[in-house]
Amino acid sequence: MSDPIVVCGAGIVGLSAALGLSRAGLDTVLVAPKQPLPSKAPGVYCPRVYALSPASQRFLAEQGVWDMLDQQRITPVESMQIYGDASGQVSLNAWQAAHQELAWIIESDELERVLRQAVQLFRVTWLDDRFDNFAQRGVSLASGKSISAPLVIGAEGGQSVVRQAAGIAHHSKPYGYAGVVTHLRVDRPHQGTAFQWFASDGIIAFLPMPDTSDAHQVSLVWSMPQDQADTLMALDAAARAEWLALRLKVLAGHDLGTISVRSAVYAFPLFCEYSDMVAPGVVLVGDAAHRVHPLAGQGLNLGLGDVQELLHVLVSKESYRSPGDMRVLSRYRRARAEPVLAMRTVTDGLHRLFAVQAPPVVMVRNLGMQLVDRLPWVKRRLIQGASR
Ligand SMILES: Cc1cc2nc3c(=O)[nH]c(=O)nc-3n(C[C@H](O)[C@H](O)[C@H](O)COP(=O)(O)OP(=O)(O)OC[C@H]3O[C@@H](n4cnc5c(N)ncnc54)[C@H](O)[C@@H]3O)c2cc1C
């Protein structure tokens, strides 16, 4: 029997990689700490939610995972309302590109829960351990154990130890911004609309969530300057909730009425990061390989795109080549270069464009948004691009 492929990291990207490999008949071992997931309770929602693109949804459906998800906790996004920091405004509707949905909002825990069930169903060996270093023809783990492997997949997120141990070139730029997330109670139904404001104090998104027993609900992702986030997080919970409710009412009261905070508030530092995605016998996927600004809600989608491409490359390789052969891995590197660069350029570019407060720039960017809003073919292209 040949040595297994080792996947390090059991976030959504690592679990998807292990599941996909095992479904494709490739012997796989998952190495990651088995942290328990909070048990599911009615009316309690995981603070971390993702906007999944149609391409990610199709991939999860192909892996048999989509139908295992609790459909009551998935919210389809049918339209997007984007506001600039002056008169700019863009409305995107799924029907403009003959789609039914632009995206789906889903909780991180829910996705992890079904992926864990699926890897168990496919009998993937999961070692409750951590990658420590490379050993002769394989990896050594924190427990002292070692495993021979022709290919090691680094899926352990932004702090990837696999990436560091393999000496893979990596570029990291902290934005000096934090992503502040929480769930909000709103007066009026969101009607499947995601809202985004490019405001003077950051980029603020409301993602539609399931109604609770007593109110309508949206999830907040606010990319705000780090010092402002530090001040906010230093307040006690009641003062923080009051401050958020007041500020958000000014912004969104017109669309959603009164707003209040309904869960704990978290803040994540934001980075723009990218690396060479391969080395002999090593490949990176997900945040281990790249991190983008969350303004387009595409980080996880990019990671799932990596997994899809890696599976394709490994399944279609010549039978005489090892999965860790650089000729095989270079195909993955080539295929992912363009989509990763494009996403980084768009998200980083928009972040920079809206960070400038000079009046001529404010005027031009808002006029640009008005122009886009009047061009159906540009909107169609935007929707089709985001779907991929
Ligand atoms: C505020 C915010 C909002 C976002 N919103 C969206 C969105 O709407 N849509 C979207 O697509 N993306 C979004 N993203 C991006 C998304 O969160 C990430 O891209 C995604 O979670 C990355 O998943 P991952 O599995 O690669 O890494 P992680 O989720 O970081 O998982 C890494 C795993 O590796 C394990 N690990 C760590 N060290 C080791 C080791 N030594 N050995 C073994 N295992 C190890 C960890 O325990 C963890 O389970 C957002 C990001 C932020 C900050």
The ligand as a MOL file (V3000), in Angstrom:
LIG
                    3D

  0  0  0     0  0            999 V3000
M  V30 BEGIN CTAB
M  V30 COUNTS 53 58 0 0 0
M  V30 BEGIN ATOM
M  V30 1 C -14.1020 39.3220 9.3530 0
M  V30 2 C -13.9830 38.2730 8.2830 0
M  V30 3 C -15.0930 37.9530 7.4910 0
M  V30 4 C -14.9870 36.9860 6.4640 0
M  V30 5 N -16.0760 36.7130 5.6710 0
M  V30 6 C -15.9750 35.8250 4.6490 0
M  V30 7 C -17.1040 35.5320 3.7620 0
M  V30 8 O -18.1980 36.0880 3.8930 0
M  V30 9 N -16.9090 34.6290 2.7440 0
M  V30 10 C -15.7050 34.0080 2.5510 0
M  V30 11 O -15.5880 33.2210 1.5870 0
M  V30 12 N -14.6460 34.2380 3.3840 0
M  V30 13 C -14.7440 35.1270 4.4080 0
M  V30 14 N -13.6700 35.3630 5.2360 0
M  V30 15 C -12.4270 34.5910 5.0380 0
M  V30 16 C -12.5150 33.2320 5.7340 0
M  V30 17 O -12.7960 33.4130 7.1080 0
M  V30 18 C -11.2080 32.4450 5.5880 0
M  V30 19 O -10.7350 32.5450 4.2690 0
M  V30 20 C -11.4170 30.9480 5.9220 0
M  V30 21 O -11.9490 30.8000 7.2120 0
M  V30 22 C -10.0890 30.1790 5.8320 0
M  V30 23 O -10.2960 28.8280 6.1440 0
M  V30 24 P -9.0550 27.8270 6.3230 0
M  V30 25 O -9.6750 26.4740 6.5210 0
M  V30 26 O -8.0860 28.0270 5.2100 0
M  V30 27 O -8.3000 28.3020 7.6490 0
M  V30 28 P -8.7600 28.2740 9.1870 0
M  V30 29 O -10.2370 28.4510 9.3100 0
M  V30 30 O -7.8860 29.2690 9.8880 0
M  V30 31 O -8.4360 26.7820 9.6970 0
M  V30 32 C -7.1330 26.3570 10.0020 0
M  V30 33 C -7.1790 25.0780 10.8380 0
M  V30 34 O -5.8470 24.5680 11.0110 0
M  V30 35 C -5.6630 24.1180 12.3540 0
M  V30 36 N -4.2220 24.1950 12.6910 0
M  V30 37 C -3.5050 25.2770 13.0870 0
M  V30 38 N -2.2170 24.9410 13.2680 0
M  V30 39 C -2.0940 23.6250 12.9840 0
M  V30 40 C -0.9950 22.6910 12.9620 0
M  V30 41 N 0.2650 23.0360 13.2980 0
M  V30 42 N -1.2430 21.3990 12.5930 0
M  V30 43 C -2.4940 21.0120 12.2440 0
M  V30 44 N -3.5690 21.8540 12.2380 0
M  V30 45 C -3.3750 23.1370 12.6050 0
M  V30 46 C -6.5450 25.0570 13.1790 0
M  V30 47 O -6.9010 24.4520 14.3970 0
M  V30 48 C -7.7470 25.2750 12.2340 0
M  V30 49 O -8.7390 24.2830 12.4570 0
M  V30 50 C -13.7520 36.3340 6.2530 0
M  V30 51 C -12.6280 36.6450 7.0540 0
M  V30 52 C -12.7460 37.6070 8.0600 0
M  V30 53 C -11.5200 37.9630 8.9040 0
M  V30 END ATOM
M  V30 BEGIN BOND
M  V30 1 1 1 2
M  V30 2 1 2 3
M  V30 3 2 2 52
M  V30 4 2 3 4
M  V30 5 1 4 5
M  V30 6 1 4 50
M  V30 7 2 5 6
M  V30 8 1 6 7
M  V30 9 1 6 13
M  V30 10 2 7 8
M  V30 11 1 7 9
M  V30 12 1 9 10
M  V30 13 2 10 11
M  V30 14 1 10 12
M  V30 15 2 12 13
M  V30 16 1 13 14
M  V30 17 1 14 15
M  V30 18 1 14 50
M  V30 19 1 15 16
M  V30 20 1 16 17
M  V30 21 1 16 18
M  V30 22 1 18 19
M  V30 23 1 18 20
M  V30 24 1 20 21
M  V30 25 1 20 22
M  V30 26 1 22 23
M  V30 27 1 23 24
M  V30 28 2 24 25
M  V30 29 1 24 26
M  V30 30 1 24 27
M  V30 31 1 27 28
M  V30 32 2 28 29
M  V30 33 1 28 30
M  V30 34 1 28 31
M  V30 35 1 31 32
M  V30 36 1 32 33
M  V30 37 1 33 34
M  V30 38 1 33 48
M  V30 39 1 34 35
M  V30 40 1 35 36
M  V30 41 1 35 46
M  V30 42 1 36 37
M  V30 43 1 36 45
M  V30 44 2 37 38
M  V30 45 1 38 39
M  V30 46 1 39 40
M  V30 47 2 39 45
M  V30 48 1 40 41
M  V30 49 2 40 42
M  V30 50 1 42 43
M  V30 51 2 43 44
M  V30 52 1 44 45
M  V30 53 1 46 47
M  V30 54 1 46 48
M  V30 55 1 48 49
M  V30 56 2 50 51
M  V30 57 1 51 52
M  V30 58 1 52 53
M  V30 END BOND
M  V30 END CTAB
M  END
